Amino acid sequence: MIFQEAFFILDFGCIFRIQILFMKAIVCNQFGLPSSLTYQEVENPSPKKGELLITVKACSVNFPDTLIIQGKYQFKPPFPFSPGSDVAGIIEAVGEEVKGFQIGDEVVGFIPFGGFAEKAIIPAKDCFPKPSGMSMVNASAFLLAYGTSFHALKDRAKLQEGETVLVLGASGGVGITAVELSKLMGAKVIAAASTDEKLALCKEFGADETINYTTENLKERVKELTNGKGVDVIYDPVGGDFSEQAFRSIAWKGRHLVIGFANGQIPKIPLNLPLLKGADIVGVFWGVFAQKEPQKSLQNIHQLLTWFAKGDIKPHIDATYSLDDAPKALEDMMDRKVKGKIVIDLEK
């Protein structure tokens, strides 16, 4: 934190001095690649009614962060802004009408952007006490990834014990949580990824079978692993050509969960396929779900935190980066060098 003093001479000749607070942040001044981001001083934010100001200790990196800085995400923040949505830290100030939180509390929260900074504003409704046994790094890697996967599998797919789940991009930030949660919910899990190294990690997190879709035919391998029946649920954060290949291997009354498009291409699936399969294509947008159905979202988060406390789930942290090295973290995410989660650790 940086302090600067400003002096103002009033009409009646007195000198009035105020103290202006600044912080360091990764700033997007124009849409572009990570290399266009700047590490600079910006004015410290202040919480408004219903908001909290936290000192950020860690902020995880998510694929949407790579889209938002390029102007390719569902919404475009006004310039200048900082990327970063999954944050963990300590409350520094409490806005009006906020109940249940006080200065000094350790918390985890979700914001659309603004996390790659020394301080961040979080709506109190999107903030939760950090479990005492959870590190700041793990806490920052928790909400979006696990929240998305649990909402997808529980609320959208209505996954049942004994069903089979195919997870595309299974070693990624949300993919690995889908493998872990599907197994915890009693499903058989087929993990698909681009390298044997990534698939080995999926095995560690509970995958029953694996498919390397750079060397194997995805559709044929799924048919082989399911004795021709197909999979009940497809968890798809990848998009591109793999979506249609996967959908052609779906079971009768299967559910194809649309999570995102890490491949960079939005697929065009022929609509005769869901007709012939009696199958559903189901959209998943956890952030909007949390806003429109906050009570259900809160119940999901409490369940996830309970599982964490029991040791049933735990984020896989592939690497941590300092705040000034955040552009490199985003580049690694875009280059698909990441297994599990990566985190900006502001205590490095």
Stockholm file with secondary structure:
# STOCKHOLM 1.0

chainA/1-348         MIFQEAFFILDFGCIFRIQILFMKAIVCNQFGLPSSLTYQEVENPSPKKGELLITVKACSVNFPDTLIIQGKYQFKPPFPFSPGSDVAGIIEAVGEEVKGFQIGDEVVGFIPFGGFAEKAIIPAKDCFPKPSGMSMVNASAFLLAYGTSFHALKDRAKLQEGETVLVLGASGGVGITAVELSKLMGAKVIAAASTDEKLALCKEFGADETINYTTENLKERVKELTNGKGVDVIYDPVGGDFSEQAFRSIAWKGRHLVIGFANGQIPKIPLNLPLLKGADIVGVFWGVFAQKEPQKSLQNIHQLLTWFAKGDIKPHIDATYSLDDAPKALEDMMDRKVKGKIVIDLEK
#=GR chainA/1-348 SS CEEEEEEEECTTSCEEEEEEEEEEEEEBSSSCCGGGCEEEEEECCCCCTTEEEEEEEEEEECHHHHHHTTTCSSSCCCSSBCCCCEEEEEEEEECTTCCSCCTTCEEEEECSSCCSBSEEEEEGGGEEECCTTSCHHHHHTTHHHHHHHHIIIIIISCCCTTCEEEETTTTSTTHHHHHHHHHHTTCEEEEEESSHHHHHHHHHTTCSEEEETTTSCHHHHHHHHTTTSCEEEEEESCCTHHHHHHHTTEEEEEEEEECCCTTSCCCCCCTHHHHHHTCEEEECCHHHHHHHSHHHHHHHHHHHHHHHHHTSCCCCEEEEECGGGHHHHHHHHHTTCCSSEEEEETTC
#=GC SS_cons         CEEEEEEEECTTSCEEEEEEEEEEEEEBSSSCCGGGCEEEEEECCCCCTTEEEEEEEEEEECHHHHHHTTTCSSSCCCSSBCCCCEEEEEEEEECTTCCSCCTTCEEEEECSSCCSBSEEEEEGGGEEECCTTSCHHHHHTTHHHHHHHHIIIIIISCCCTTCEEEETTTTSTTHHHHHHHHHHTTCEEEEEESSHHHHHHHHHTTCSEEEETTTSCHHHHHHHHTTTSCEEEEEESCCTHHHHHHHTTEEEEEEEEECCCTTSCCCCCCTHHHHHHTCEEEECCHHHHHHHSHHHHHHHHHHHHHHHHHTSCCCCEEEEECGGGHHHHHHHHHTTCCSSEEEEETTC
//
